[in-house]
Amino acid sequence: MKGTVVALGGGGFSMSESDGSSLIDDHILDLTGTTKPRVCFVPTASGDADGYSQRFESAFAGRAETSVLSLFCHDPWGYTDPSMLLEQDVVYVGGGSTVNLLAVWRLHGLDDLLGEAAANGTVLAGISAGMNCWFDASSTDSYGPLAPLRDGLGFVTGSACPHYLGESGRREKYLRWVASGELPGGYAVDDYAAVVFRDGEVVEAISEKTEHPVYRVMRVGDDAVEEPVAVRLLASTTSSSPETKLGVTSL
């Protein structure tokens, strides 16, 4: 897969505690190289929850040209031809049900359109289900209890586990599924952290808060092994503090 993917384990505007500001979201905009990028929010996984889309528009107002792709035809956005994704600088995918997202996307042809958009320079980003969708496989609660899913878009090789330390059971079950072979090895990303991929390879891991790690998880024999990934702590433009590194291994 050609192009850039930013996979958020958690964080971004949807987990902001106040005004929707997010250093990870700032970094996503910076990746476009434009002063006022075109950013489309795709809230399919939440069933196009209106409040979610409104929070996106509020968070990005004034610094991006925003749009919402509502495949459920919610007002005031209505239905738009999904080919509009090819005109975006960023496609930002919200959280919710990974299974439902993938099913609806395939019916509307988004699987092919998103690959084409990425190859043409569009940054693909997403949180939670919006992280899971880019990988071959993932840990998901789409069926209620956490379960392994081997049905992603495959833009990134391996499996994904968002909210790694932020939600009970995520870490233990993901390690168990990788150890048993139910899921291939992959990346486990905590809340407020993200991994940036380019052309299928890791560029870096980033975080907007301290003590939120990223791991590469591999199957070794009958066990799953966590390899910490060096995480760059993003610095606010209003602060003179230098960016620091978290973790013990390099990329």
Disulfide bonds with the S-S distance in Angstrom:
none
